[in-house]
Amino acid sequence: MFLTRLVYTSTIADNFSPQDIEAIIEIARKNNRKHNVTGMLCFNRKYFLQCLEGSRTQVNKIYYNILNDPRHSNIIMLDYKEISTREFCEWSMGYVPESSLTAPINLKFSGTPEFDPYKMSGESAFQMLLALRESVPSL
């Protein structure tokens, strides 16, 4: 089995509610544990930035589901590669909402303190998620 990492961004649908993010995280954690997928989700009420790690088959299945989820639009794969180790092995799905604490991290990896993953390279987005990982507890 090859380990794979996928990083993507998407725009949130107009009819997205706070309950939707809670449901997404709850379902993702349950399903990811079941399929040995790890990762992290960053969200700011406008954009998603997510990293998924696991077997190529499982990561591809999850991404396919995301591509067909009406809560996402303008889905862009920022990075996809085989990896030798996971970076989010303790997270079935870590979650970082935007806050004043994330602005300096956004600025470090992009041109502005505002979270806009469309203006980031795949590597910058991944490095930002790693930095954000250090600011929240493992799940």
C-alpha positions as a Python dict, from the first residue, in 0.01 Angstrom:
ca = {
    (1, 'M'): (0, 0, 0),
    (2, 'F'): (132, 342, -95),
    (3, 'L'): (72, 632, 139),
    (4, 'T'): (-58, 940, -39),
    (5, 'R'): (-107, 1302, 60),
    (6, 'L'): (-362, 1522, -109),
    (7, 'V'): (-406, 1894, -39),
    (8, 'Y'): (-701, 2078, -192),
    (9, 'T'): (-897, 2398, -150),
    (10, 'S'): (-1257, 2481, -230),
    (11, 'T'): (-1507, 2760, -195),
    (12, 'I'): (-1799, 2706, 37),
    (13, 'A'): (-2149, 2701, -110),
    (14, 'D'): (-2369, 3005, -40),
    (15, 'N'): (-2620, 2806, 165),
    (16, 'F'): (-2353, 2666, 400),
    (17, 'S'): (-2445, 2682, 770),
    (18, 'P'): (-2243, 2645, 1094),
    (19, 'Q'): (-2414, 2310, 1144),
    (20, 'D'): (-2270, 2194, 812),
    (21, 'I'): (-1909, 2231, 933),
    (22, 'E'): (-1990, 2040, 1252),
    (23, 'A'): (-2149, 1760, 1048),
    (24, 'I'): (-1858, 1748, 803),
    (25, 'I'): (-1603, 1718, 1084),
    (26, 'E'): (-1802, 1456, 1275),
    (27, 'I'): (-1857, 1237, 968),
    (28, 'A'): (-1498, 1285, 846),
    (29, 'R'): (-1353, 1178, 1180),
    (30, 'K'): (-1571, 868, 1192),
    (31, 'N'): (-1507, 763, 832),
    (32, 'N'): (-1138, 853, 837),
    (33, 'R'): (-1077, 639, 1147),
    (34, 'K'): (-1255, 351, 979),
    (35, 'H'): (-1036, 381, 666),
    (36, 'N'): (-707, 483, 835),
    (37, 'V'): (-709, 828, 678),
    (38, 'T'): (-559, 1120, 866),
    (39, 'G'): (-555, 1489, 795),
    (40, 'M'): (-646, 1842, 878),
    (41, 'L'): (-913, 2092, 775),
    (42, 'C'): (-883, 2470, 786),
    (43, 'F'): (-1200, 2672, 735),
    (44, 'N'): (-1295, 3041, 741),
    (45, 'R'): (-1663, 3054, 637),
    (46, 'K'): (-1553, 3115, 278),
    (47, 'Y'): (-1283, 2859, 197),
    (48, 'F'): (-1180, 2509, 289),
    (49, 'L'): (-818, 2398, 290),
    (50, 'Q'): (-775, 2031, 362),
    (51, 'C'): (-496, 1775, 372),
    (52, 'L'): (-575, 1404, 353),
    (53, 'E'): (-322, 1125, 414),
    (54, 'G'): (-373, 754, 373),
    (55, 'S'): (-379, 479, 116),
    (56, 'R'): (-405, 602, -241),
    (57, 'T'): (-737, 420, -281),
    (58, 'Q'): (-898, 573, 28),
    (59, 'V'): (-767, 926, -32),
    (60, 'N'): (-891, 912, -392),
    (61, 'K'): (-1235, 790, -278),
    (62, 'I'): (-1267, 1074, -29),
    (63, 'Y'): (-1157, 1331, -287),
    (64, 'Y'): (-1411, 1191, -536),
    (65, 'N'): (-1684, 1240, -273),
    (66, 'I'): (-1567, 1597, -213),
    (67, 'L'): (-1575, 1668, -588),
    (68, 'N'): (-1940, 1560, -589),
    (69, 'D'): (-2042, 1738, -267),
    (70, 'P'): (-2264, 2043, -340),
    (71, 'R'): (-2124, 2222, -33),
    (72, 'H'): (-1796, 2268, -226),
    (73, 'S'): (-1734, 2467, -543),
    (74, 'N'): (-1423, 2570, -737),
    (75, 'I'): (-1233, 2269, -603),
    (76, 'I'): (-861, 2287, -681),
    (77, 'M'): (-608, 2017, -604),
    (78, 'L'): (-302, 2200, -476),
    (79, 'D'): (-78, 1899, -416),
    (80, 'Y'): (-90, 1522, -457),
    (81, 'K'): (203, 1292, -392),
    (82, 'E'): (318, 962, -254),
    (83, 'I'): (470, 1000, 92),
    (84, 'S'): (681, 781, 316),
    (85, 'T'): (533, 905, 646),
    (86, 'R'): (222, 1086, 764),
    (87, 'E'): (237, 1430, 920),
    (88, 'F'): (-109, 1411, 1077),
    (89, 'C'): (-96, 1054, 1210),
    (90, 'E'): (-262, 1150, 1539),
    (91, 'W'): (-552, 1327, 1371),
    (92, 'S'): (-849, 1149, 1216),
    (93, 'M'): (-942, 1502, 1111),
    (94, 'G'): (-790, 1803, 1282),
    (95, 'Y'): (-986, 2124, 1250),
    (96, 'V'): (-860, 2482, 1268),
    (97, 'P'): (-1110, 2768, 1232),
    (98, 'E'): (-983, 3110, 1133),
    (99, 'S'): (-902, 3333, 1429),
    (100, 'S'): (-672, 3618, 1527),
    (101, 'L'): (-415, 3350, 1612),
    (102, 'T'): (-407, 3222, 1254),
    (103, 'A'): (-343, 3562, 1086),
    (104, 'P'): (36, 3562, 1149),
    (105, 'I'): (58, 3206, 1018),
    (106, 'N'): (-140, 3303, 707),
    (107, 'L'): (98, 3593, 648),
    (108, 'K'): (402, 3368, 687),
    (109, 'F'): (289, 3135, 407),
    (110, 'S'): (100, 3374, 178),
    (111, 'G'): (106, 3739, 77),
    (112, 'T'): (-152, 3859, 331),
    (113, 'P'): (-286, 3775, 679),
    (114, 'E'): (-625, 3687, 525),
    (115, 'F'): (-684, 3318, 464),
    (116, 'D'): (-712, 3259, 89),
    (117, 'P'): (-565, 2922, -14),
    (118, 'Y'): (-620, 2999, -383),
    (119, 'K'): (-329, 3242, -354),
    (120, 'M'): (-92, 2977, -216),
    (121, 'S'): (121, 2709, -373),
    (122, 'G'): (58, 2348, -274),
    (123, 'E'): (380, 2344, -71),
    (124, 'S'): (295, 2671, 109),
    (125, 'A'): (-54, 2543, 189),
    (126, 'F'): (88, 2219, 329),
    (127, 'Q'): (352, 2404, 534),
    (128, 'M'): (82, 2634, 671),
    (129, 'L'): (-125, 2334, 780),
    (130, 'L'): (181, 2195, 958),
    (131, 'A'): (228, 2526, 1140),
    (132, 'L'): (-139, 2537, 1234),
    (133, 'R'): (-118, 2181, 1361),
    (134, 'E'): (115, 2304, 1633),
    (135, 'S'): (-147, 2553, 1755),
    (136, 'V'): (-427, 2305, 1826),
    (137, 'P'): (-447, 1986, 2034),
    (138, 'S'): (-441, 1641, 1874),
    (139, 'L'): (-772, 1461, 1834),
}
